[in-house]
């Protein structure tokens, strides 16, 4: 902000502003450095007045008693508000916000988000979040048991408003997609047949109006099909429609793994600053997948609107459990999000247990 970035080349330059923090430290000087959060609680954890920019967020949770609740990271909602807005610019389950879905965590590293030891429970975000008058962050617990909640919100305070009108946003979406009946067609057609010339039934990661730029997403897929046939969940092209474009959009991709910068139906887990595969699925691509692509060096600009979509299987043939978090900066006011799903509709579906392992059909036959 104020003309200086945070790269190694800029770190030696004099900066304007003062470094501040809001945290859960024990104000009595003791070691009770957490908030007690009970089921149903909705409370502010940071209320910052004046101009500034959040530069880093760290959070972690623990049971108030002894047992860590299953899928806790889908049961706690994180919201962020800029200036005096009444509807949040960020409303995402806490685990999904920090880069991984399915209500779980694991150690991983990307540039904007990281989950650190122990077992990915140290949640970190390094994206800048500027504001001119006020920033407010709240959490809501839909958990069944009370928890300890620890946090840092690090920020810079400025005398003047930051030199951007764009504000940070994040949106979570979850949907069991509606495909075609795989029992009524052969597997080659189910996986690779037909043509999509509209993009109308694609899975939507983000749809918003305003001016700004999209900076990426994480996508989590639970493969809900059990078959001895080739069961690759991908082949879905990414299609990003900018400023009201019709099909084909300016940004039209070639397949799910291609948008996420991997190749050839991967199962090998991989992490890098801007893309990665955190969960590669089980045999024959069954089970749960988690992947990310962050457009930090190549943001997608829009002047009026943007719709970020991806096919669920080629030609939207597949019916799987999709969830995603999209991140972007835009001018205010933003479109109001749909109400976040109730907790019972946010939780992962049961795993599908295969009765036996089998070989898959050869991809290169198609």
C-alpha positions in Angstrom: 0.0 0.0 0.0 1.0 3.7 -0.4 3.2 2.8 -3.4 5.3 0.0 -1.8 4.9 -3.7 -2.1 6.3 -6.4 0.1 8.8 -8.1 -2.3 12.5 -8.5 -1.5 13.3 -5.6 -3.8 11.0 -3.3 -1.8 11.7 -4.4 1.7 14.6 -1.9 2.1 12.5 1.1 1.2 11.1 3.4 3.9 7.4 2.7 4.6 4.6 4.9 5.5 2.3 4.0 8.4 2.6 2.1 11.6 2.5 -1.6 12.3 -0.4 -2.9 14.5 -2.0 -6.1 15.7 -5.3 -7.4 17.2 -4.9 -10.8 18.9 -6.4 -13.1 21.4 -3.7 -12.5 24.0 -4.5 -12.6 27.7 -4.9 -8.9 28.6 -4.4 -9.8 32.3 -0.8 -10.9 31.6 -1.7 -14.5 32.1 -1.5 -17.4 29.6 -5.2 -17.7 28.7 -4.4 -16.5 25.2 -7.7 -17.5 23.5 -11.3 -16.7 23.2 -13.9 -19.2 24.5 -16.4 -19.7 21.7 -19.6 -21.6 22.5 -22.1 -23.3 20.0 -24.2 -20.6 18.4 -21.8 -17.7 19.3 -21.3 -15.0 16.7 -18.7 -12.5 17.8 -16.3 -9.9 16.5 -12.6 -10.8 16.8 -11.3 -7.6 15.3 -12.7 -4.1 14.9 -10.2 -1.7 13.4 -11.0 2.0 13.0 -9.4 4.3 10.5 -7.4 3.7 7.3 -5.2 0.7 7.0 -4.4 -2.7 5.4 -4.5 -6.1 7.0 -1.3 -7.8 6.0 -1.4 -11.2 7.7 -4.0 -13.4 9.6 -3.1 -16.4 11.7 -5.7 -18.6 13.4 -6.0 -21.9 15.2 -8.6 -23.7 17.2 -8.6 -26.4 20.0 -11.4 -28.1 22.0 -12.2 -26.4 25.2 -12.4 -29.8 26.7 -10.5 -32.9 25.4 -11.9 -34.1 22.0 -11.4 -32.3 18.7 -14.8 -32.2 17.0 -15.0 -33.8 13.6 -15.2 -31.5 10.6 -14.8 -28.4 12.8 -13.3 -26.5 9.9 -16.6 -26.5 8.1 -18.5 -25.6 11.2 -16.9 -22.2 12.0 -17.8 -19.4 9.6 -15.3 -16.5 9.0 -16.8 -13.1 7.9 -15.1 -9.8 7.0 -16.6 -6.4 6.5 -15.0 -3.3 5.1 -16.0 0.3 5.9 -19.7 0.5 7.0 -21.1 -2.3 4.8 -23.9 -4.4 6.2 -23.3 -7.5 4.2 -20.0 -9.3 4.4 -17.3 -9.2 1.7 -16.0 -12.5 3.0 -18.3 -15.3 4.2 -16.5 -18.7 4.1 -16.1 -21.8 6.4 -12.8 -21.3 8.1 -10.9 -24.3 6.6 -12.1 -23.5 3.1 -11.0 -19.9 3.5 -7.5 -20.9 4.3 -7.2 -23.1 1.2 -8.6 -26.6 1.8 -12.1 -28.1 2.0 -13.7 -31.3 3.2 -13.7 -30.0 6.8 -10.1 -31.1 7.3 -6.6 -29.6 7.3 -3.1 -30.8 6.4 0.4 -29.2 6.2 0.8 -27.3 2.9 2.4 -24.2 1.5 1.2 -21.7 -1.1 2.0 -18.0 -1.5 -1.3 -16.5 -0.2 -2.4 -19.3 2.1 -0.6 -21.9 4.3 -1.6 -24.5 6.8 1.3 -25.3 9.2 2.2 -27.7 11.8 0.6 -29.4 13.7 -1.3 -31.3 11.0 -2.2 -28.1 9.2 -4.0 -26.6 12.2 -2.0 -23.3 12.0 -4.0 -21.3 9.5 -2.3 -18.4 7.7 -3.2 -15.8 5.1 -0.9 -13.2 3.6 -3.2 -11.4 1.2 -3.4 -7.6 1.7 -6.8 -6.3 2.7 -7.0 -2.5 2.5 -9.7 -0.3 4.0 -10.3 3.4 4.3 -12.4 3.8 7.5 -13.1 0.5 9.2 -12.4 -3.3 9.1 -14.4 -5.8 11.0 -13.8 -9.6 11.3 -16.2 -11.9 13.0 -16.6 -15.7 13.5 -19.7 -17.8 14.0 -19.7 -21.2 15.6 -22.0 -23.9 14.4 -20.0 -26.5 16.3 -21.6 -28.9 18.8 -18.9 -28.3 21.5 -17.2 -25.2 22.8 -13.7 -24.4 21.5 -10.7 -22.3 22.2 -10.0 -19.8 19.4 -6.6 -18.2 19.0 -5.8 -15.5 16.4 -3.5 -12.7 15.2 -4.8 -10.0 12.8 -1.7 -8.0 11.7 -2.2 -4.7 9.9 -0.7 -1.4 8.9 -2.4 1.8 10.1 -2.3 4.9 7.8 -3.0 8.6 8.1 -4.6 8.6 4.6 -6.7 6.2 2.7 -4.8 3.5 0.9 -4.2 4.1 -2.8 -6.8 1.6 -4.1 -10.6 1.5 -4.3 -10.7 -2.2 -4.5 -11.6 -4.4 -1.5 -10.9 -8.0 -0.8 -13.7 -10.6 -1.2 -14.1 -14.3 -0.8 -17.1 -16.5 -1.6 -17.8 -20.2 -0.8 -20.1 -22.4 -2.9 -21.1 -26.1 -2.5 -23.2 -28.1 -4.9 -23.8 -31.8 -5.8 -23.7 -31.3 -9.5 -26.4 -32.8 -11.8 -25.0 -34.8 -14.7 -26.3 -37.5 -16.9 -27.1 -41.2 -16.0 -23.9 -43.1 -16.5 -25.9 -46.4 -16.8 -27.7 -45.2 -19.9 -24.5 -44.4 -22.0 -21.2 -46.2 -22.6 -18.3 -45.0 -20.4 -16.5 -43.4 -23.3 -19.4 -41.1 -24.0 -19.9 -40.4 -20.3 -16.3 -39.3 -19.8 -15.5 -37.7 -23.2 -18.6 -37.4 -25.4 -20.9 -34.6 -26.5 -20.3 -30.9 -26.9 -20.8 -27.9 -24.6 -21.3 -24.7 -26.7 -23.0 -22.5 -24.1 -21.4 -23.1 -20.6 -24.8 -22.7 -19.1 -24.7 -25.7 -16.8 -21.1 -25.3 -15.6 -20.3 -25.3 -11.9 -20.0 -21.6 -10.9 -17.1 -20.6 -8.7 -17.8 -16.9 -8.8 -20.3 -14.5 -10.3 -20.2 -10.8 -9.4 -20.7 -7.3 -10.8 -18.3 -4.3 -10.4 -14.8 -3.5 -11.4 -11.8 -5.5 -10.2 -9.8 -8.7 -10.6 -10.2 -12.3 -9.8 -7.2 -13.9 -8.0 -8.0 -17.5 -7.9 -9.7 -20.3 -6.0 -9.5 -23.7 -4.3 -11.7 -26.5 -5.6 -12.7 -29.6 -3.6 -14.4 -32.6 -5.3 -15.7 -35.7 -3.8 -16.1 -38.4 -6.5 -19.5 -39.9 -5.9 -19.4 -42.6 -8.6 -18.1 -46.1 -8.0 -17.3 -48.1 -11.1 -14.7 -50.5 -12.4 -14.6 -48.3 -15.6 -12.4 -45.3 -16.0 -13.6 -42.9 -13.4 -11.6 -39.7 -13.9 -13.6 -36.8 -12.4 -12.0 -34.1 -14.6 -12.1 -33.2 -18.3 -14.1 -30.2 -17.3 -13.0 -27.1 -19.2 -12.7 -23.8 -17.3 -14.7 -20.9 -18.9 -14.3 -17.4 -17.5 -16.9 -14.9 -18.9 -15.8 -11.3 -18.6 -18.1 -8.2 -18.8 -21.1 -10.1 -20.2 -19.3 -12.3 -22.8 -21.2 -15.0 -24.5 -19.7 -18.4 -25.4 -16.9 -18.9 -26.2 -15.4 -16.6 -23.6 -12.0 -15.0 -23.9 -10.6 -17.4 -21.3 -11.6 -20.9 -22.3 -9.5 -23.8 -21.0 -8.8 -27.4 -21.9 -9.6 -29.4 -18.8 -9.9 -29.4 -15.0 -6.3 -30.4 -14.3 -5.0 -28.0 -16.9 -6.7 -25.0 -15.3 -5.0 -26.0 -12.0 -1.7 -26.2 -13.8 -1.2 -29.9 -13.5 -1.4 -32.6 -16.3 -2.5 -36.1 -17.2 -5.2 -36.9 -14.6 -2.8 -36.5 -11.6 -3.1 -38.3 -8.3 0.4 -37.2 -7.1 0.1 -34.5 -4.4 2.1 -31.3 -5.1 2.4 -27.8 -3.7 3.8 -24.6 -5.2 3.3 -20.9 -4.6 0.4 -20.5 -7.1 -1.0 -24.0 -7.8 -1.2 -27.4 -6.2 -2.9 -30.7 -5.6 -3.4 -31.2 -1.9 -5.5 -34.4 -2.1 -5.2 -36.6 -5.2 -8.0 -39.0 -4.6 -8.0 -42.8 -4.1 -7.7 -45.7 -6.6 -9.4 -44.9 -10.0 -9.7 -41.2 -8.8 -12.3 -42.1 -6.2 -12.7 -40.3 -2.9 -11.8 -36.7 -2.1 -9.7 -34.2 -4.2 -8.5 -30.8 -3.2 -6.7 -28.4 -5.6 -5.9 -24.7 -5.9 -4.9 -22.1 -8.5 -4.0 -18.6 -7.4 -3.7 -15.8 -10.0 -1.2 -13.7 -8.1 1.1 -13.0 -11.1 -1.8 -13.2 -13.6 -5.0 -11.8 -12.2 -8.1 -11.8 -14.3 -9.4 -8.2 -14.7 -13.0 -7.2 -15.3 -14.6 -3.8 -15.8 -18.3 -4.6 -15.2 -18.7 -8.3 -14.3 -17.2 -11.7 -14.2 -18.5 -15.3 -14.1 -15.9 -18.0 -13.3 -17.1 -21.5 -14.2 -15.8 -25.0 -14.9 -17.5 -28.0 -16.3 -18.2 -30.9 -13.9 -16.8 -33.6 -16.2 -16.7 -33.1 -19.9 -20.0 -31.5 -21.1 -21.2 -31.5 -17.5 -21.8 -35.2 -17.5 -20.7 -36.0 -14.0 -22.6 -35.8 -10.7 -20.1 -35.2 -7.9 -19.9 -33.1 -4.7 -18.2 -29.8 -5.5 -17.2 -27.0 -3.1 -15.0 -24.0 -3.8 -13.7 -20.7 -2.4 -13.1 -17.9 -4.9 -11.0 -14.8 -4.1 -11.1 -11.4 -5.8 -10.7 -7.7 -5.3 -13.4 -5.3 -6.5 -15.1 -1.9 -6.1 -17.9 -1.6 -3.6 -20.8 -2.2 -3.3 -20.6 -5.9 -4.1 -23.5 -8.2 -4.9 -25.0 -9.8 -1.8 -24.0 -13.4 -1.4 -26.6 -16.2 -1.2 -27.1 -17.2 2.5 -24.4 -19.7 3.4 -25.7 -23.3 3.8 -26.8 -24.5 7.2 -24.2 -26.5 9.0 -25.7 -29.9 8.2 -25.6 -29.1 4.5 -21.9 -28.0 4.7 -20.5 -31.2 6.1 -18.7 -33.7 3.8 -20.7 -36.7 2.5 -19.7 -40.2 3.7 -16.8 -41.9 1.9 -17.7 -44.4 -0.8 -15.9 -47.6 0.0 -15.0 -49.8 -3.0 -15.6 -53.5 -2.5 -12.3 -54.4 -4.3 -9.6 -52.7 -6.3 -9.6 -53.0 -10.1 -7.7 -51.8 -13.0 -9.0 -48.8 -14.9 -9.6 -48.6 -18.6 -6.8 -47.1 -20.7 -7.2 -43.3 -21.2 -5.4 -43.4 -24.4 -8.0 -45.7 -26.0 -10.4 -42.7 -26.1 
